[in-house]
Amino acid sequence: MQGTRVLAVGLGGEAVKARNGTMIAYDGRMTFKRLSGGGEGLRGMVTRRLTGEGMTLMEVSGEGTCWFADRATEINLVHLTGETLHVESSNLLAVEQSLRTGTEFTGLHGASSGQGLFTTTVSGQGTVAVTSDGPAIVLRVSQGEPLSVDPGAYVAHTGQLRKEFVKDVNWRTFIGEGSGESVQLRFEGDGLVYVQPTERQTIGGQT
């Protein structure tokens, strides 16, 4: 990390995968390869055809240093040791080459809440760089202690968690909007949830 908003990746013949358009500078000798979103292999190809998954990754390889950033957002490093990270595609910055990316169906509630029909998965052993609009907070979910999150503030999660969209009639009334039902993300199980202190735009405005 260089500060909290720029990620410097030193390469000595290896490669790194990053979201297209997030590299801001590099030195040394590098080669670039365009990768498709939706996951790898045959399953990824089918997913892209069926869903129109638009996220594009690039693979950068060579010798030197690459610098990555995205709209001056904060960068958070998540270290995976075999588990799976579920992350919004717009918040994924870069992943180690050893990690596998895929796509997970979130359902129609995901689209209506602004998340989209699908979210991105990253699995294996290695480090993932995830962005957040402001410093992210990491919330622990334990058995018997569920967590509710505004979909517009959700960034990512890991662990053995069950995620569902629930309608909260009282939330909007409490904050003075009085527009009826509000969709929230509810997590149960054991794991970590990454939340940003701002809300992304949804179909109906901010959630």
C-alpha positions in Angstrom: 0.0 0.0 0.0 1.1 3.6 -0.7 -1.2 5.6 1.6 -4.7 4.2 1.7 -5.7 4.9 -1.9 -3.0 3.5 -4.1 -1.8 -0.1 -4.4 1.7 -0.8 -5.7 2.3 -4.4 -7.0 5.9 -5.4 -7.6 6.3 -8.2 -10.2 9.3 -10.3 -10.9 8.0 -12.5 -13.7 4.6 -13.2 -12.0 1.2 -11.8 -12.9 -1.6 -10.0 -11.2 -5.2 -9.7 -12.2 -7.0 -6.3 -11.9 -10.3 -4.7 -12.9 -9.9 -3.1 -16.3 -9.2 0.6 -16.1 -7.7 0.7 -12.6 -4.0 0.8 -13.4 -2.7 4.3 -13.1 1.1 3.8 -13.8 3.8 1.2 -14.3 7.5 0.9 -14.8 9.7 -1.8 -16.1 8.6 -4.2 -18.9 5.0 -5.3 -18.7 2.5 -7.2 -20.9 -1.2 -6.9 -20.7 -3.9 -9.5 -21.5 -7.7 -8.8 -21.4 -9.7 -11.3 -19.3 -13.5 -11.7 -19.2 -15.7 -11.4 -16.2 -18.2 -14.0 -15.0 -15.5 -16.5 -13.9 -13.0 -18.8 -15.5 -13.4 -21.9 -17.7 -16.5 -23.2 -19.3 -18.8 -22.3 -16.5 -17.6 -18.7 -16.7 -18.2 -18.6 -20.4 -21.8 -19.9 -20.0 -22.4 -17.4 -17.2 -21.3 -14.5 -19.3 -23.5 -15.6 -22.2 -26.6 -16.0 -19.9 -26.1 -12.9 -17.7 -24.3 -10.4 -19.7 -21.8 -10.0 -16.8 -19.9 -6.9 -17.8 -17.0 -6.9 -15.4 -13.7 -7.1 -17.3 -10.4 -8.1 -15.7 -6.9 -7.6 -17.1 -3.8 -9.7 -16.4 -0.6 -7.8 -16.0 2.7 -9.7 -16.1 6.4 -8.9 -16.4 9.0 -7.3 -14.3 8.6 -3.9 -12.6 5.9 -2.2 -10.5 2.3 -1.5 -11.3 0.2 1.1 -9.4 -3.6 0.6 -9.1 -6.3 2.9 -7.9 -10.0 3.7 -8.5 -11.4 7.2 -8.2 -9.4 7.8 -5.0 -11.4 5.3 -3.0 -9.9 3.5 0.0 -8.2 0.2 -0.6 -8.6 -2.7 1.8 -6.4 -5.9 1.6 -8.2 -9.2 2.3 -6.0 -12.2 2.8 -7.7 -15.5 1.9 -6.5 -18.9 3.2 -8.7 -21.2 1.1 -12.1 -19.6 1.8 -14.2 -17.6 -0.6 -14.7 -13.8 -0.7 -18.0 -12.5 -2.1 -17.6 -9.0 -3.3 -19.4 -6.4 -5.4 -17.8 -6.3 -8.8 -17.5 -2.5 -8.7 -15.5 -2.9 -5.4 -13.0 -5.4 -6.7 -9.6 -3.8 -7.5 -7.0 -6.6 -7.9 -6.3 -10.2 -7.1 -3.3 -12.4 -7.0 -2.9 -14.7 -10.0 -3.4 -17.8 -7.9 -6.9 -16.9 -7.0 -10.0 -17.9 -9.0 -12.8 -15.5 -9.8 -16.4 -16.5 -10.4 -20.0 -15.2 -10.4 -22.8 -15.8 -7.9 -26.5 -15.3 -8.5 -28.1 -12.8 -6.0 -31.6 -13.0 -7.3 -34.1 -10.3 -8.4 -33.9 -8.6 -5.0 -30.3 -7.9 -5.7 -31.2 -6.0 -8.9 -33.9 -4.0 -7.2 -31.6 -3.0 -4.3 -28.9 -1.8 -6.7 -26.5 -4.8 -6.3 -27.4 -6.3 -9.6 -28.3 -9.9 -10.4 -24.8 -11.2 -9.7 -21.9 -10.7 -7.4 -18.3 -11.7 -7.8 -16.5 -14.5 -5.9 -12.8 -14.9 -5.3 -11.5 -18.1 -3.8 -8.2 -19.8 -3.0 -5.1 -18.7 -1.2 -3.8 -15.2 -1.7 -4.5 -11.5 -1.3 -7.4 -9.5 -2.7 -7.6 -5.7 -3.0 -11.1 -4.3 -2.4 -12.1 -0.7 -2.6 -14.6 1.2 -0.5 -16.0 4.7 -0.6 -14.4 5.8 2.6 -12.7 3.6 5.2 -14.4 0.2 5.4 -15.4 -1.3 8.6 -15.3 -5.1 9.2 -18.3 -6.5 11.2 -18.3 -9.9 12.8 -21.3 -12.1 12.5 -21.6 -15.0 15.0 -24.1 -17.8 15.5 -27.3 -16.4 17.0 -26.3 -12.8 16.3 -27.5 -11.9 12.8 -26.4 -8.6 11.1 -28.6 -6.4 8.9 -26.8 -4.1 6.3 -28.1 -1.5 3.9 -27.4 -3.0 0.4 -26.0 0.3 -0.8 -23.3 0.1 1.9 -22.4 -3.6 1.5 -19.0 -4.3 0.0 -18.0 -7.9 0.6 -18.2 -10.9 3.0 -16.3 -14.0 3.9 -17.1 -17.1 6.1 -20.0 -19.4 6.5 -22.7 -16.9 6.1 -26.3 -17.1 4.8 -27.3 -14.0 3.0 -30.9 -13.0 2.3 -32.8 -9.9 1.3 -35.5 -8.9 3.8 -38.1 -6.1 3.8 -38.0 -3.7 6.7 -41.2 -1.7 7.0 -40.0 0.4 9.9 -36.6 1.5 8.7 -37.7 4.2 6.2 -40.3 5.5 8.7 -37.6 5.7 11.4 -35.3 7.9 9.3 -38.2 10.1 8.2 -38.8 9.0 4.6 -42.0 7.1 5.2 -42.0 5.5 1.8 -43.0 2.0 3.1 -40.8 -1.1 2.7 -37.0 -1.0 2.6 -34.9 -3.9 1.5 -32.1 -4.9 3.8 -29.3 -7.5 3.6 -29.5 -10.0 6.5 -26.5 -12.2 7.4 -26.6 -15.2 9.7 -23.9 -17.7 10.6 -20.2 -17.1 11.2 -18.1 -14.7 9.2 -17.0 -11.2 8.4 -18.9 -8.5 6.5 -17.2 -5.4 5.0 -19.3 -2.2 4.9 -18.5 1.2 3.5 -19.6 4.5 5.2 -21.4 5.7 2.1 -24.2 4.3 0.0 -23.9 3.5 -3.7 -26.7 4.7 -6.1 -29.5 2.3 -6.8 -32.3 2.2 -9.3 -34.5 4.3 -7.1 -31.7 6.6 -5.9 -29.7 6.0 -2.7 -30.9 3.2 -0.5 
